[in-house]
Amino acid sequence: GEEARASVDRCRELLEDRQGRPPGLETPAGALWLFMVGSQADRFRGMGALDEAEAEHDAIRQSLEKTDGDAAQRHLAATYHQLGWVSQDRGDLSGAETWYHKSLEINESLENRPGMAANYHQLGMVSQDRGDLTGTETWYRKSLEITESLGNRPGMAQTYHGLGTVSQ
């Protein structure tokens, strides 16, 4: 907890400029910043500190939106997905859906099939939270099609579980 947070704070002190901007994300220092801040955001979300998690993911989002290249786009898609989780944890289903669709758009443009499957699965969870079982099943089946083609057995199991819940 506190030790990890102190490490992230120290890392940010060393890597960010005086205005709090991270180094170029395409550099090794930028990759370290991205990892440390992302890990901190995940820890905050795990603790239920959603405002803090959102702030960290938003700092990453702002930096990535100013960075070009497929690698930055892949990270941006993951960041949008994480922001969707935070919104969903808050019960903001419309916000979650918006973030997941933004992530999906990038994953589709990059033909990132594992990312697409994860987006479809989360969109299914949003539909399920809304009580839209037809929509839930549609999203889960799209996710399942990809996870099966990739041989992603954990992803398949997760989606079969979701489909079982819908059937129940």
C-alpha positions as CSV (number, residue, x, y, z in Angstrom):
1,G,0.0,0.0,0.0
2,E,2.0,3.0,1.3
3,E,5.3,1.6,0.2
4,A,4.0,1.1,-3.4
5,R,2.5,4.6,-3.4
6,A,5.8,6.1,-2.1
7,S,7.6,4.4,-5.0
8,V,5.2,5.7,-7.6
9,D,5.4,9.2,-6.1
10,R,9.3,9.1,-6.1
11,C,9.3,7.8,-9.7
12,R,7.0,10.6,-10.8
13,E,9.2,13.2,-9.1
14,L,12.2,11.9,-11.0
15,L,10.5,11.4,-14.4
16,E,8.0,14.3,-14.8
17,D,9.0,17.8,-15.6
18,R,8.2,20.8,-13.4
19,Q,4.7,21.1,-14.8
20,G,4.0,17.5,-14.0
21,R,4.2,16.2,-17.6
22,P,5.6,12.7,-18.1
23,P,8.6,12.0,-20.4
24,G,7.9,10.9,-24.0
25,L,6.0,7.7,-23.7
26,E,8.0,6.1,-26.6
27,T,11.1,6.4,-24.4
28,P,12.2,3.9,-21.7
29,A,11.5,6.6,-19.1
30,G,8.1,7.0,-20.5
31,A,7.4,3.3,-20.5
32,L,8.4,3.2,-16.8
33,W,6.1,6.1,-16.0
34,L,3.3,4.4,-17.9
35,F,3.8,1.2,-15.9
36,M,4.1,2.8,-12.5
37,V,1.1,5.2,-12.9
38,G,-1.0,2.4,-14.4
39,S,-0.1,0.0,-11.6
40,Q,-1.0,2.7,-9.1
41,A,-4.4,3.3,-10.8
42,D,-5.1,-0.5,-10.7
43,R,-4.2,-0.5,-6.9
44,F,-6.6,2.4,-6.3
45,R,-9.4,0.7,-8.2
46,G,-8.8,-2.5,-6.2
47,M,-9.1,-0.6,-3.0
48,G,-12.3,1.1,-4.2
49,A,-10.6,4.5,-4.4
50,L,-12.4,5.3,-7.7
51,D,-11.7,9.0,-7.8
52,E,-7.9,8.3,-7.4
53,A,-8.0,5.5,-9.9
54,E,-9.8,7.7,-12.4
55,A,-7.4,10.6,-11.9
56,E,-4.4,8.3,-12.6
57,H,-6.0,6.7,-15.7
58,D,-6.9,10.2,-16.9
59,A,-3.3,11.4,-16.6
60,I,-2.3,8.4,-18.7
61,R,-5.1,9.1,-21.2
62,Q,-4.1,12.7,-21.6
63,S,-0.5,11.8,-22.3
64,L,-1.4,9.0,-24.7
65,E,-3.8,11.1,-26.7
66,K,-0.8,13.4,-27.6
67,T,1.4,10.4,-28.7
68,D,1.4,8.9,-32.2
69,G,1.9,5.3,-33.2
70,D,0.3,1.9,-32.9
71,A,1.9,1.2,-29.5
72,A,0.4,4.4,-28.0
73,Q,-2.9,3.6,-29.6
74,R,-2.9,0.1,-28.1
75,H,-2.1,1.6,-24.6
76,L,-4.8,4.2,-25.2
77,A,-7.4,1.5,-26.0
78,A,-6.4,-0.3,-22.7
79,T,-6.7,3.0,-20.8
80,Y,-10.1,3.7,-22.2
81,H,-11.1,0.2,-21.1
82,Q,-9.8,0.8,-17.6
83,L,-11.8,4.1,-17.4
84,G,-14.8,2.0,-18.5
85,W,-14.2,-0.3,-15.5
86,V,-14.0,2.6,-13.1
87,S,-17.3,4.0,-14.5
88,Q,-18.9,0.6,-14.3
89,D,-17.7,0.2,-10.7
90,R,-19.4,3.6,-9.9
91,G,-22.6,2.4,-11.5
92,D,-22.3,4.8,-14.4
93,L,-23.2,2.4,-17.1
94,S,-23.5,5.0,-19.8
95,G,-20.1,6.3,-19.1
96,A,-18.7,2.8,-19.0
97,E,-20.3,2.0,-22.3
98,T,-18.8,5.2,-23.9
99,W,-15.3,4.2,-22.7
100,Y,-15.6,0.6,-23.9
101,H,-16.8,1.8,-27.4
102,K,-13.9,4.2,-27.6
103,S,-11.5,1.3,-26.7
104,L,-13.3,-1.0,-29.2
105,E,-12.9,1.5,-32.0
106,I,-9.2,1.6,-31.6
107,N,-8.9,-2.2,-31.1
108,E,-10.9,-2.7,-34.3
109,S,-8.7,-0.2,-36.3
110,L,-5.6,-2.1,-35.0
111,E,-7.2,-5.5,-35.6
112,N,-6.4,-6.3,-31.9
113,R,-8.6,-9.3,-31.5
114,P,-7.9,-10.0,-27.8
115,G,-8.7,-6.3,-27.1
116,M,-11.9,-6.5,-29.1
117,A,-12.9,-9.7,-27.2
118,A,-12.4,-7.9,-23.9
119,N,-14.4,-4.9,-25.1
120,Y,-17.3,-7.2,-26.3
121,H,-17.2,-9.0,-22.9
122,Q,-17.4,-5.7,-20.9
123,L,-20.2,-4.4,-23.1
124,G,-22.0,-7.6,-22.4
125,M,-21.5,-7.0,-18.7
126,V,-22.9,-3.5,-19.0
127,S,-26.0,-4.9,-20.9
128,Q,-26.4,-7.4,-18.1
129,D,-26.2,-4.7,-15.4
130,R,-29.0,-2.9,-17.4
131,G,-31.1,-6.1,-17.5
132,D,-30.9,-6.3,-21.3
133,L,-30.3,-10.1,-21.6
134,T,-30.6,-10.1,-25.4
135,G,-27.9,-7.5,-25.7
136,T,-25.8,-9.3,-23.1
137,E,-26.0,-12.5,-25.1
138,T,-25.1,-10.8,-28.4
139,W,-22.0,-9.1,-26.9
140,Y,-20.9,-12.3,-25.1
141,R,-21.3,-14.4,-28.3
142,K,-19.1,-11.9,-30.2
143,S,-16.5,-12.2,-27.5
144,L,-16.7,-16.0,-27.5
145,E,-16.2,-16.1,-31.3
146,I,-12.9,-14.4,-30.9
147,T,-11.7,-16.1,-27.7
148,E,-12.5,-19.5,-29.4
149,S,-10.6,-18.6,-32.5
150,L,-7.6,-17.5,-30.4
151,G,-7.7,-20.6,-28.2
152,N,-8.0,-18.4,-25.2
153,R,-9.4,-20.9,-22.7
154,P,-9.6,-18.6,-19.7
155,G,-11.5,-16.0,-21.8
156,M,-13.8,-18.8,-23.2
157,A,-14.5,-20.0,-19.6
158,Q,-15.3,-16.4,-18.5
159,T,-17.7,-15.9,-21.4
160,Y,-19.4,-19.3,-21.0
161,H,-20.0,-18.4,-17.4
162,G,-21.6,-15.1,-18.5
163,L,-23.8,-16.9,-21.0
164,G,-24.8,-19.4,-18.3
165,T,-25.8,-16.6,-16.1
166,V,-27.9,-15.1,-18.9
167,S,-29.6,-18.4,-19.5
168,Q,-30.3,-18.8,-15.8
